[in-house]
Structures are given as structure tokens and as C-alpha cells.
Amino acid sequence: AFDVAGYISQQARPVKKNLEEDFPNLLKKPVSTGYPPYADPFSKEQHQIGPFLEIIAYYWKTYEIKKTK
């Protein structure tokens, strides 16, 4: 099921405008949100399909923010 969800989330989508307005504070954006911008150095692909533990650890170490998927 996770493989199917990952496959679907990687398919081409219509281009949306003003994505930066979805999460004005990027630190509050869920780690599994599949579109940029991000407040971290991880790739779009990693945000879509993982591994998420590296991203979660980064937010805790850098910002002391406890994140989940």
C-alpha cells in the first residue's frame, strides 16, 4: 500500500500557484508533504516516499521540533 501511495504521489500534477502560502511557516509543514518549498536540505523525493526518520531527526536536532510523518 505504501508503494502504491508513493507511486501515485510522484505522478505529474497540475501546477499550483502560491504554494509558499500553504505553509507560511515552513517549520510547521509536515515532513511527508510532497511539494516544495521546504525548511530543510532533503529532496522532494525523500519528502514523498521517505525515509522520513532522517528528516524527523533533522528537525529535532536543528530546531528542537518534534515531527511525525
Sequence and secondary structure as in RCSB ss.txt:
>XXXX:A:sequence
AFDVAGYISQQARPVKKNLEEDFPNLLKKPVSTGYPPYADPFSKEQHQIGPFLEIIAYYWKTYEIKKTK
>XXXX:A:secstr
 HHHHHHHHTS     S GGGT SSGGGS TT  SS  SSS  HHHHHH   HHHHHHHHHHH      
